[in-house]
Amino acid sequence: MALRMHLDAEDLLGCRFAISPLCQTHEAVRTLRRTERHAYHRAWLRRAGAATDLDLSALWLFMPLPGGYTPDFLGPPPDTPYASFEEELARMRAIDPASARAEMARSLACTPGAAESPRGRAALEDPAAAVQELADVTERAWQALVAPDWPRLRALLEADIAYRSRRLANGGLRALFADLHPAIGWADETLTLPTRGDVPGVQRPAGRGVLLMPSVFVWPDVVSGFAPPWQPTVIYPARGVGGLWSDAPAGLPDPLVRLLGRNRAALLAGLGDPAGTTALAHIHGLAPSSVSAHLAALRDAGLLVSRRHGHQVLYERTPLGTALAEAARARIR
């Protein structure tokens, strides 16, 4: 099933990116049930083993699989590019109970018998209490599943947005949309997207634009929709998920280590995608102050460039830095 989203001039001007820790939390909860799609997240799943004590049944009731409707208020499109989890959770808690009830009823209808179950009946009879329970479970899921790795996850999401921004600068919206996901099409001022569940086949943002959100856990799908009053949103897989849980590069080329020192060699060799100081410190087990000094030295040597993106500075290799790292690695193959 496809959704066709016609974008007029005002919509194109309103297209923007955002990162949503709340969305990542709910996608992480879904990933625990996607047993056939765990290849990229095996290391995370091992670390999330302690989360088996979490009771996620309240959330799973409203996450029907496959392809059912999940209430939009569980992860409403964020108002700002870099909202904190606390800000998003407060917004979720403040949802109008009548609106929440309508969305919960639509979600329960996707699973035979769910609306008549004790938990389903309780949610529909007291939607305000159900919203607070869902928010409480979401907060516990965030703390157990996502928060410990958030610096690494956020760095990957910000690197993805930096890459997409360059695509937009170099080739316009056509190049941007063409590279988001193989299932996304752009022609005749219409964005065509796959959908889950009973989303209407045509949607007109009516000047609200489209929110583009990279996700760590949504792969291999793209999620689209969000009916009014929410802003139309496309959640797509972020670049670099395949190497997200990799540790610092092992087997560093000895010539590179002798030239740069072990820590600087590891940082240069590991920068396949742009990353910030905090994420690199987490990956390499170094103090952020040490990483910052090493990155500055590599940048001053012409091996890295830095670009400010949002609240942080992202580093990536220059062509010279890539050539040096690859040439040194070729010697140990």
ZINOR-V664782 format. One record per helix or strand of 3 or more residues. SS is the DSSP state (~ for helix, > for strand). FROM is the first residue (numbers start at 0). TO is the last residue. Records with the same first field share a line. If there is no record, write none. Layout:
# ZINOR-V664782
SS=FROM-TO + FROM-TO
This chain:
# ZINOR-V664782
>=1-5 + 184-186 + 189-193 + 201-203 + 210-214 + 222-224 + 232-236 + 303-308 + 311-316
~=8-12 + 20-30 + 34-36 + 38-52 + 56-59 + 71-74 + 84-92 + 96-107 + 117-124 + 126-177 + 240-242 + 253-259 + 261-269 + 276-283 + 287-299 + 318-329
